[in-house]
Amino acid sequence: MSAYRIGIDAGGTKVAYGLFDQENNLVCRRQHPTPAEADGPQFSDLIIENCRALLQEQDLKIEDLSGIGVCMPSFILFDEGYICMTSAMENIRDFAMRDYLTKRLPVPIVLDNDSNCAALAEYRFGAGRGSRHMIYMAASTGVGSGLILNGELFRGSYGWAGETGHMLITPDEGLECGCRNRGCFMSWASGKYIPDRVLQKAASFDTKMDLSKRPDGVALLKACREEDPLAMAVLDEMAHYLGVCVFNIYQMLNVNLFVFGGGLTHFGPLLFDRVRAEFDRYNHIPQPVYFRFAELKQDFGIIGAAELVR
């Protein structure tokens, strides 16, 4: 039986696919922008189309696969492969995605949260190697966590342990997130809501940012490097809420290794030195707590998704 596997990383910005061989080598990859407005069947049909194209490129058939792993930025009933809600793609909810895919791609399919898959990849092959406990912190279009406790991925009772981005910090105040609450950490500190935060603060600061378009993370980073007052105010706010989020996780689980991955890591020390400073401001017990960046770069999602099959 063949041991080829496909790992799929479906994020709020892009969907990446990786084909892995028997020795766990990445044979080829492809990606496309995330269709943010797609519903469950539409999104699944796109996944099916790209999986078939990936196999065709390598002259393989569906029978050559031992399985497909899919990670989604969703609340997932893990045992059922059922998506309850997807905050970054709000039309994908209440959907039996694994069953839908399996009927059209007749191989074992495992569906899990994207932060869980990233945590698994970094723990086995990246910045968490050799540790007993590790928290993977996704800082990207969304905010979330994957929890490695005593060497095992912890999913909780239903499968969505680690949805720390949807913990509330200002309940009923602030922007409404795709989780249908106002005031969660994701609404304050994720890439998805950068345009809203910039435009909300624009009247209070001088700025050279082009506000005629919705300024995204790329525009914010450029402006921060130029020390634009508006951009720096948004950056400081994001750092504050990320730092508080990490501190709260540390207080609950007492895990001393945090691995940060996702698009916001491109801000580097500009953002994460501030996150560290906010964490240290609230942490009054002088035991070492380690912040590291993910080592597997853009491929940690597809690596972790493929690991689900194993």
C-alpha positions in Angstrom: 0.0 0.0 0.0 1.3 3.4 -0.9 2.2 5.9 1.8 1.7 9.1 -0.1 -0.2 11.7 1.9 -1.7 15.1 1.1 -1.7 17.8 3.7 -4.0 20.8 3.2 -3.7 24.1 5.2 -6.8 26.2 4.7 -6.2 29.6 6.2 -8.0 32.8 6.2 -5.7 34.2 3.4 -4.5 31.2 1.4 -5.1 27.5 0.9 -1.9 25.4 0.6 -1.5 21.8 -0.5 1.5 19.5 -0.1 2.1 16.0 -1.4 4.4 13.9 0.9 6.1 10.6 -0.1 6.8 7.5 1.9 9.9 9.1 3.5 7.9 12.2 4.5 9.6 14.4 1.8 7.5 17.2 0.4 7.2 16.2 -3.3 5.3 19.2 -4.5 3.0 22.0 -3.3 0.4 24.4 -4.7 -1.7 27.1 -3.3 -4.4 29.6 -4.1 -6.1 32.5 -2.3 -8.8 31.6 0.2 -12.3 32.2 -1.3 -13.5 34.0 1.8 -17.2 34.0 0.8 -17.4 30.3 -0.1 -19.8 28.0 1.8 -18.9 24.4 2.9 -19.7 22.6 -0.4 -18.1 25.2 -2.6 -15.0 25.3 -0.5 -14.8 21.5 -0.4 -15.3 21.2 -4.2 -12.3 23.5 -4.6 -10.2 21.2 -2.3 -11.3 18.2 -4.3 -10.3 19.9 -7.6 -6.8 20.8 -6.3 -6.1 17.4 -4.8 -6.9 15.7 -8.1 -4.7 18.2 -9.9 -1.9 17.6 -7.5 -2.1 13.9 -8.1 -2.3 14.3 -11.8 0.9 16.4 -11.8 2.8 13.5 -10.3 1.1 10.8 -12.4 -0.6 9.4 -9.3 -4.1 8.1 -8.7 -6.3 8.4 -5.6 -5.5 4.8 -4.8 -1.8 5.9 -4.3 -2.8 7.9 -1.2 -2.8 6.6 2.3 -4.9 9.6 3.4 -5.5 13.3 3.3 -5.2 15.7 6.3 -7.1 19.0 6.3 -6.6 21.8 8.7 -9.2 24.6 9.0 -9.5 27.8 11.1 -12.7 26.3 12.5 -14.4 25.0 15.6 -14.4 21.3 14.6 -16.0 18.3 16.2 -12.9 16.2 15.7 -14.3 12.7 16.0 -17.1 13.5 13.5 -15.1 15.7 11.1 -17.9 18.3 11.5 -17.4 22.0 11.2 -19.5 24.0 13.7 -18.2 27.5 12.8 -15.4 29.2 10.9 -14.7 32.7 12.0 -12.4 33.6 9.2 -14.7 32.1 6.5 -18.1 32.8 8.0 -20.2 30.9 5.5 -18.5 27.6 6.4 -20.5 26.4 9.4 -22.8 23.5 10.4 -21.2 21.3 7.7 -20.1 17.6 7.7 -17.0 18.4 5.7 -15.2 15.0 6.2 -18.2 13.1 5.0 -18.6 15.4 2.0 -14.9 15.0 1.0 -14.8 11.2 1.6 -17.7 10.6 -0.8 -15.7 12.2 -3.5 -12.1 11.3 -2.5 -12.5 7.8 -1.2 -9.4 7.7 1.1 -9.1 8.2 4.9 -9.5 11.9 5.6 -8.7 13.6 8.9 -10.0 17.1 9.7 -8.6 19.3 12.5 -8.1 22.9 13.5 -5.2 24.7 11.9 -3.5 25.7 15.1 -3.6 22.0 16.2 -1.8 21.0 13.0 0.8 23.7 13.3 1.4 22.7 16.9 1.9 19.1 15.9 4.3 20.0 13.2 6.4 22.4 15.3 6.5 20.0 18.2 7.7 17.1 16.1 10.0 18.9 13.6 10.4 22.5 14.5 10.8 24.9 17.5 9.2 22.6 20.0 11.5 19.6 19.5 12.6 18.0 22.8 10.0 19.9 24.9 7.5 18.2 27.2 4.8 21.0 26.9 4.4 23.6 24.2 1.8 26.2 23.2 1.7 27.1 19.5 0.4 30.6 19.0 -1.1 31.5 15.7 -0.7 35.2 15.0 -2.1 35.7 11.5 -5.4 36.4 9.8 -6.8 34.9 13.0 -5.5 34.3 16.5 -5.5 30.8 18.1 -3.5 28.2 19.9 -2.5 24.5 19.6 -1.8 22.8 23.0 0.9 20.2 23.4 0.6 18.8 27.0 2.8 15.9 28.2 3.8 15.3 24.6 0.3 14.9 23.3 -2.0 17.2 21.3 -4.8 18.2 23.6 -8.1 18.8 21.9 -10.5 18.9 24.8 -14.0 17.4 25.0 -15.2 18.3 21.5 -12.1 19.1 19.6 -11.6 22.9 19.8 -9.4 23.3 22.9 -7.0 26.2 22.1 -9.4 28.6 20.6 -7.8 31.3 22.7 -8.4 34.0 20.1 -12.1 33.8 21.0 -11.6 34.1 24.7 -13.2 37.4 25.7 -11.1 40.3 27.0 -13.7 43.2 26.6 -17.0 41.3 26.6 -19.8 42.9 24.5 -17.4 45.8 23.6 -15.5 46.4 20.4 -15.8 44.8 17.0 -18.0 41.8 16.4 -15.9 38.8 15.4 -16.8 35.9 13.2 -17.3 33.9 16.4 -20.4 36.1 16.9 -19.1 37.8 20.0 -17.7 41.3 20.6 -14.5 41.8 22.4 -12.5 38.6 21.8 -8.7 38.6 21.5 -9.0 37.9 17.8 -11.0 41.0 17.2 -8.3 43.1 18.9 -5.1 41.5 17.7 -5.5 39.6 14.4 -4.6 40.5 10.9 -8.2 40.3 9.8 -9.2 43.3 11.8 -6.2 45.5 11.1 -8.1 47.7 8.5 -10.9 48.3 11.0 -8.5 49.2 13.8 -6.6 51.6 11.6 -9.7 53.4 10.4 -11.2 53.6 13.9 -8.1 55.4 15.2 -7.4 57.5 12.1 -9.1 60.6 13.5 -6.9 60.7 16.5 -3.4 60.5 14.9 -1.4 62.2 12.2 -0.6 59.7 9.5 0.8 59.4 6.0 -1.0 56.1 5.5 -3.3 55.8 2.4 -6.7 55.5 4.0 -8.6 55.6 0.7 -8.0 51.8 0.6 -8.5 49.5 3.5 -5.0 49.3 4.9 -3.9 45.7 5.5 -1.1 44.1 7.4 1.4 44.8 4.7 0.5 48.5 4.7 0.7 48.6 8.5 4.1 47.0 8.6 5.5 49.5 6.0 4.0 52.4 8.0 5.4 51.1 11.3 8.9 50.9 9.8 8.5 54.6 9.0 7.3 55.2 12.6 4.0 56.5 11.5 2.0 57.6 14.6 -1.2 56.0 13.6 0.4 52.7 12.6 2.4 52.6 15.9 -0.7 53.1 17.9 -2.4 50.2 16.2 0.7 48.1 16.7 0.9 48.9 20.4 -2.7 47.9 20.8 -2.2 44.6 19.0 0.9 43.9 21.1 -1.0 44.6 24.3 -3.8 42.2 23.6 -1.5 39.5 22.3 0.7 39.8 25.4 -2.4 39.6 27.7 -3.7 36.6 25.8 -0.3 34.8 26.2 -0.2 35.7 29.9 -3.7 34.3 30.5 -2.7 31.0 28.8 0.4 30.9 30.9 -1.5 31.4 34.1 -4.0 28.7 33.3 -1.6 26.0 31.9 1.8 27.0 33.3 3.5 26.0 30.1 6.7 27.9 29.6 7.3 27.5 25.8 5.3 29.6 23.3 6.0 29.2 19.6 4.6 32.0 17.4 3.7 31.4 13.8 1.6 33.0 11.1 1.7 36.1 8.9 2.1 38.6 11.8 5.5 37.1 12.6 6.8 39.1 9.6 6.6 42.1 11.9 9.4 40.5 13.9 10.8 42.4 16.9 8.6 45.4 16.0 5.6 43.5 17.2 6.9 40.7 19.3 9.4 42.7 21.5 6.3 44.6 22.5 4.3 41.4 23.1 7.1 40.2 25.3 7.2 43.4 27.2 3.5 43.3 27.8 3.7 39.7 29.1 6.6 40.6 31.4 4.7 43.6 32.7 2.1 41.3 34.2 4.3 38.3 35.1 5.7 38.7 38.5 7.2 35.3 39.2 10.8 35.1 37.9 10.7 31.6 36.2 11.9 31.4 32.6 9.3 31.6 29.9 10.5 31.1 26.3 9.1 32.9 23.2 10.2 31.4 19.9 9.3 31.8 16.3 8.0 28.8 14.3 10.9 27.1 12.3 8.9 25.4 9.5 7.9 28.8 7.9 5.1 28.6 5.3 4.9 24.8 5.3 4.0 24.1 9.0 0.3 23.8 8.1 0.7 21.3 5.4 3.3 19.3 7.4 1.0 19.2 10.4 -2.1 18.3 8.3 -0.1 15.4 6.7 1.0 14.2 10.2 -2.7 13.8 11.1 -2.9 10.9 8.6 0.0 9.1 10.4 
